[in-house]
Amino acid sequence: MPTIRPLAPADTDAYHAARLQMLREAHSAFLTDAEEFATRPLSAVADRLKPNPNNITFGAWDGPELVGLVTLVREDSPRSCHRAHIYGMGVLERAQGQGVGGALLRTAVAYARELPGVLSLHLDVMETQEGARRLYESLGFQVWGTEPNAMCVGGQLLQAHAMWLDLSTPSGKQA
């Protein structure tokens, strides 16, 4: 099983390489495309990895290689700071099917549960990502809506399923 830890600016090169590869391998899973991401300055990527308890990226390391990512962002408005979001969840193809995604997601959920006042965790999953949706459901996430025409890839319109996890109960299941 890989080692999971929060990423820091020192991990910028590994993060950039892994994220770029994920965007290329699963181009219909993410709103950002590989070409757009490749043009971002590394300094901007490093800024996103600065320590911040309300915006944290966890990485899964297989030895020296970063093979999985998940970012958790807590909303900052007083009326919505009870919510946090999962973004950029991904695992390199070569590391899929080995429990990396589940370990990353369990880490992010556990972290969200420790943030004072956070009551729910939200994410979107594209209709093309059935394996990811099953993983989210296995950890208690529930679909609450579907957005039609959420993304257009190569002329094909795709739906996104909005999911949430109730953190106010130990099981994460809606009461």
Secondary structure by P-SEA (a helix, b strand, c coil): cbbbbbbcccaaaaaaaaaaaaaaaccccccccaaaaaaccaaaaaaaacccccbbbbbbbcccccccbbbbbbbcccccccbbbbccccccccccccaaaaaaaaaaaaaaaacccccccccccccccaaaaaaaaaabbbbccccccccccccbbbbbbbbbbbccccccccc
